[in-house]
Amino acid sequence: MQARQLRIVAPETCWLQRVAASFGSMAQMSAKEVVDRYNHALGAKDFAAARGYLADDLRFQGPIDHFEKADDYVTAIARLYGMARGVDHQATIAEGAEVAVFYILDTPVAKAPVAEWYTVGGGKITSLRAYFDARPFVPPSH
């Protein structure tokens, strides 16, 4: 009679396997899916979930701010979304790793048309450039 081998997996191993699998599936998402999920998380003001779609060394360039770290960017975007009344999505265009999103950002200061250009690599947003008229958002000089 031959003994059967049982494979016992510790609970923490199972958890790690689930985490690894989720990152694997994130890497398999299209660039558009990554950006769509990121923007959905922002719209829900779930900044922790949104942060999960950003590379740690995210490069953000906009007319007001520039960031080299995702955490710094998320802090700033959380402040912006704290005052935003809403976002009216206009269009999304994707080609390979590049995604462009166009929307109207409704704030107490202005309804600002915004264009954002994303680059996605390895299932994460690595670069984000925002284009909008910043004049309504700049404090008046004395």
C-alpha positions in Angstrom: 0.0 0.0 0.0 1.4 3.4 -1.0 1.0 6.4 1.3 -0.7 9.5 0.0 1.1 12.7 0.3 -0.9 15.6 1.7 0.1 19.1 0.9 -0.5 21.5 3.8 -0.5 25.2 3.0 -0.2 27.7 5.8 -3.0 30.4 5.8 -0.4 33.2 5.3 0.9 31.4 2.2 -2.7 31.3 0.8 -3.0 35.0 1.5 0.3 35.7 -0.3 -0.8 33.6 -3.2 -4.0 35.6 -3.5 -2.1 38.9 -3.3 0.4 37.7 -6.0 -2.5 36.6 -8.2 -4.2 40.0 -7.9 -1.0 41.8 -9.0 -0.7 39.3 -11.8 -4.2 40.1 -13.0 -3.5 43.8 -12.7 -0.5 43.4 -15.0 -2.7 41.7 -17.5 -5.2 44.5 -17.6 -5.1 46.8 -20.6 -3.8 50.3 -20.1 -7.4 51.6 -20.6 -8.7 49.2 -17.9 -6.1 50.4 -15.4 -6.9 54.1 -16.0 -10.7 53.4 -16.0 -10.4 51.6 -12.6 -8.1 54.4 -11.2 -10.6 57.1 -12.2 -13.5 55.0 -10.8 -11.7 54.8 -7.5 -11.1 58.6 -7.6 -14.8 59.2 -8.3 -15.7 57.1 -5.3 -13.1 59.1 -3.3 -11.4 55.8 -2.5 -7.9 57.2 -2.6 -6.3 54.0 -1.2 -7.7 52.0 -4.1 -6.7 54.7 -6.5 -3.1 54.6 -5.1 -3.0 50.9 -5.9 -3.1 51.7 -9.6 -0.1 54.1 -9.4 3.6 53.2 -9.7 5.5 54.3 -6.6 7.7 56.5 -8.8 4.8 58.0 -10.6 5.8 61.2 -12.5 3.0 63.8 -12.5 3.2 67.0 -14.4 0.4 69.6 -14.4 0.1 73.4 -14.8 0.3 73.9 -11.1 2.1 70.9 -9.6 4.9 68.4 -10.4 5.4 65.2 -8.4 7.9 62.4 -8.6 6.2 60.1 -6.0 2.7 58.6 -6.1 2.1 59.3 -2.4 2.7 63.0 -2.8 0.4 63.1 -5.8 -2.4 61.2 -4.0 -2.2 63.7 -1.1 -2.7 66.6 -3.6 -5.5 64.8 -5.6 -7.3 64.0 -2.4 -7.4 67.8 -1.6 -8.7 68.6 -5.1 -11.4 65.9 -4.9 -12.4 67.2 -1.5 -13.6 70.4 -3.1 -14.8 69.0 -6.4 -18.6 68.9 -6.9 -18.2 66.3 -9.7 -16.5 65.0 -12.8 -18.3 64.8 -16.1 -16.4 62.3 -18.2 -16.3 63.3 -21.9 -14.1 60.7 -23.6 -11.3 58.2 -23.3 -8.9 57.3 -26.1 -6.3 54.5 -25.7 -3.5 53.2 -27.9 -1.2 50.6 -26.4 0.3 51.9 -23.1 -1.0 55.5 -23.7 -4.5 56.6 -22.5 -6.0 60.1 -22.8 -9.0 61.1 -20.7 -11.1 64.2 -21.2 -13.5 65.5 -18.6 -15.1 68.6 -17.0 -14.0 69.1 -13.4 -16.8 70.9 -11.5 -15.4 72.9 -8.6 -16.6 76.0 -6.6 -14.0 78.0 -8.6 -14.8 76.8 -12.1 -16.0 74.1 -14.4 -12.7 73.3 -15.9 -12.2 71.2 -19.1 -9.3 68.8 -18.3 -7.2 66.5 -20.5 -5.0 63.9 -18.9 -2.4 61.8 -20.7 -1.5 58.5 -18.9 1.3 56.1 -19.6 0.8 52.6 -18.1 3.5 49.9 -17.6 3.4 46.7 -15.7 -0.3 47.2 -14.7 0.5 50.6 -13.0 0.2 54.2 -14.1 3.8 55.4 -14.4 3.2 58.9 -15.9 0.4 61.3 -15.8 0.3 64.7 -17.5 -2.7 67.0 -16.9 -3.7 69.9 -19.1 -6.2 72.6 -18.1 -6.5 76.4 -17.7 -5.1 76.9 -14.2 -5.9 80.6 -14.0 -9.1 80.2 -11.9 -7.3 78.0 -9.4 -4.3 80.3 -8.8 -4.8 82.7 -5.8 -4.9 86.4 -6.9 -1.7 88.3 -6.3 -1.8 91.3 -4.0 
